[in-house]
Amino acid sequence: EAALRSLRQHAWVDSTRVGIWGGSEGATLAPLVAARVDGVAFLIVQSMSGVPFGEQYVYQAAREFRGAPADSTDAVTLVRAKLAYARDRTRWAPYDSLVHASAGRRFAAYATPTAQDSWWWRWYATKMDVSALPTLSTLRIPTLAIWGADDVLV
């Protein structure tokens, strides 16, 4: 928001023609910023998720290991346990058990953080249920939305 406001105040910029572009996670955030700042001229979103970040995370885990059904299933189980702990901070034992069980497996990178008091939990809890779709539907500005058929994450 601050960058948008600053750019629009620059002497060489026509403040009525400034828009927002966001890709991937930024594409989800761009409509939220556009809704908060008056006078945004246009919006471009590239590879915006149509679901909240937490659901997108589950999809990514499933898709990454789709050629190995056991890994895909176990990765999704781990991510769902991770999201459950991030959401309410009461279900550490199931997540921690899956973290240890994932050691040496292809999806072990999803088994982080490993500490109950990591900053990550507080940070991810603020965004895991965020979706741009409700906000996007309220905007009345020219919008270009781009998705690629081969995008493995969205």
N, C-alpha and C positions, 0 to 999 in steps of 0.2 A: 504494500500500500504506500509506504513511504517513497519507494523508488518511482512509482507511478505519479505520485503528487509532485515529486521533485522534477521529474522529466517534463511534466506539463507546465512547470513554472520557468523552464529554460527559455531564454530569449529567442533561440533559433528553432523552437518547436511550436508548431500549431497545436495548441492544447485541445482543440476540438477533434483532432485526428489521431489521438493516442489510444491504443488498445492494448490488450493483453494476449500473450501467447504462452501456453504451457504444454509441456510434454510429459507423459507418464504420470507420475504423482503430481507434478506441477499442473497437469491438465485437470486434475480433480480440484486443485486449489484455485486455479484461475477463475472459475465462475464465482467462487466464494468471495474472492477479492473484487471482482466486477460488481457484485451485488452490494458491497460495502462502500465503494467509492463512486460518487456521482460523476456522470459525464464520460464514462468509458465508451469509446467510439465503436469498438468491435472486440470480438473474442475469437481466438483460435485455440482449439484443443486437439492435441495429437495423442492418440493412445490413452484416452481417458477411460478409466474403469467405470463400468455401469453399476458396480456394486460397492459397498463399503470396503475400506482397506483390508479389514480382517478377512472378509470373504475372498478378496482378491489374493491374499496370502495363501489361503487354502487351495485356491485354484492353481496358483503357481507351483505349489508343492506337488499337487497331483499331476500336473502337466509335465513337470520336469522329469518325473520318473515313470511316465505312462508306459514305457516299453518294458518295465519291470514291475508287474502288478503288486508283488509283495512289498517292494520298496515304496511304491506309490501309496499304498494303503497305510503303511507304517509312517510315512512322512506326513500324510494328512492327519493321522491320529496324533502325532507329535505336535503338529501345528495347532490343531484344535485344543489340545491340552495347554499349550502355550498361551493361546488366546483366552482360555477360561481363567488361567491364573492372572493374566494381565487385566482382565475385566474386573475380577472381584478380590484378588490377592488372598484367596483362602484355600486354593487347591494346589498347593505346592507339591505335595507328595506324588500325585499321579504324573505331573510334568517331570519332576526330578527322576522318577523311576524310568520314564521314557528317554530322558537325556542319557542316562547310564546305559540303557539298552541299545541306544543308537551308536555307541562308540564303534568305530571301524566300519559302519554302514555307509552307503553312498550318500545318504541324506543327513549325515552327521552335522553338516553346517547349519541345519535348522535348529540344532540343539543348543542354542545360545539365546540369552545369557544363562549362566549356570549358577548365579548367585541370586538369592531371593531379594536382596536389597539393591540390585543393579538399577541405575538411572533409567535403563531401557524400559522397564515395566511402567513407570510413571509416564514416560514419553509416549509409548505406543498406546497406552490406554486413552490418551487424549485424541488419538486419530483413528483407532481401529473401527469405529462405527461411523466415520465420516463418509458421506456420499455427496457428490455434486448434483445429482439428478434433481432433487427437489428444488434447489436453488436455480439450476440451469433452466428449469421450466418457467421460472418467473422473470427471467431476463428478457428484455425487449430491445436487443441490439443485434446487429448482424453477427452471425456465428458460423464459423467453419469448423466442422468436426471431422477428424481424419483417423481412420483405423486401417491397419494393414492385415490382410488375411493371414499372413505368416507370422504375426506378432505372437511370440510364445508366452508372453507375460500377461497380456490383456485379452 
